[in-house]
């Protein structure tokens, strides 16, 4: 099972494309007063809209959505939920391939 770090910038809103386990994904991150949120599109189809990002909590949470794996944030300095000012440094977005077992 491979784990990949997804590079982020410390800005309040960002959209970008990334290939995860040979799957084209479009990610959108945006900060609101209630927290950091994420939208995920797989091959041009939205599969997650408005997921609240929490420390070490999976974002997709369902293989039935089509993504071969899942993403989660890790606070490298503790256990706080991600905030845009620490993206890419303190708060790291990880992708973990699904296990075949």
C-alpha positions in Angstrom: 0.0 0.0 0.0 1.5 3.3 -1.1 1.1 6.7 0.5 1.6 9.9 -1.4 1.8 13.5 -0.1 -0.3 15.9 -2.1 1.5 19.3 -2.3 -0.6 22.3 -1.0 -0.1 26.1 -0.7 -1.0 28.1 2.4 -3.9 30.0 0.8 -7.5 30.2 1.8 -8.9 28.8 -1.4 -7.2 26.6 -4.1 -8.2 24.3 -6.9 -5.8 21.9 -8.7 -5.6 18.6 -10.5 -3.6 15.6 -9.3 -3.2 12.0 -10.4 -3.8 9.5 -7.6 -3.1 5.9 -8.3 -3.5 6.6 -12.1 -6.8 8.3 -11.5 -7.3 12.0 -12.6 -8.7 14.0 -9.7 -9.6 17.6 -9.2 -9.4 18.9 -5.7 -10.8 22.1 -4.3 -10.0 23.4 -0.8 -11.6 26.4 0.8 -11.5 27.9 4.3 -14.7 28.9 6.0 -15.3 30.0 9.6 -16.4 26.5 10.5 -13.2 24.9 9.1 -11.4 23.8 6.0 -13.6 22.1 3.4 -12.8 19.9 0.3 -14.5 19.0 -2.9 -13.3 16.0 -4.9 -14.0 15.2 -8.5 -12.9 12.0 -10.2 -12.5 11.9 -14.0 -14.6 15.1 -14.1 -17.4 13.8 -11.9 -17.9 15.3 -8.4 -17.8 12.5 -5.8 -17.4 14.6 -2.6 -18.8 18.2 -2.1 -18.2 20.1 1.1 -16.3 17.5 3.2 -15.1 19.0 6.5 -11.4 18.3 6.8 -10.4 17.0 10.2 -7.0 15.7 11.5 -6.4 12.1 10.5 -10.0 11.6 9.4 -10.6 10.1 6.0 -12.3 12.3 3.4 -13.8 10.0 0.8 -14.8 7.1 3.1 -16.3 4.8 0.5 -14.8 2.7 -2.3 -18.2 2.8 -4.0 -17.4 6.4 -5.0 -14.7 5.1 -7.3 -11.5 6.5 -5.8 -9.0 3.7 -5.3 -7.9 4.8 -1.9 -8.6 7.8 0.4 -7.2 11.1 1.6 -6.7 12.6 5.0 -4.9 15.5 6.7 -2.1 15.0 9.2 -1.1 17.7 11.7 2.6 17.3 11.9 2.8 19.3 15.2 -0.1 17.8 17.1 -3.8 16.9 16.5 -5.4 20.2 15.4 -7.8 20.3 12.4 -6.3 21.8 9.3 -6.3 25.6 8.8 -5.2 27.2 5.5 -2.3 29.1 6.9 -0.5 25.8 7.8 -1.3 23.9 4.6 1.7 22.2 3.0 3.8 22.6 6.2 2.1 21.9 9.4 -1.0 20.4 7.8 -0.1 17.8 5.2 -2.6 16.1 2.8 -1.9 12.4 2.3 -3.4 9.9 -0.2 -3.3 6.2 0.7 -3.9 3.6 -1.9 -6.6 1.0 -1.2 -5.2 -2.3 0.0 -5.9 -5.4 -2.1 -6.5 -7.6 0.9 
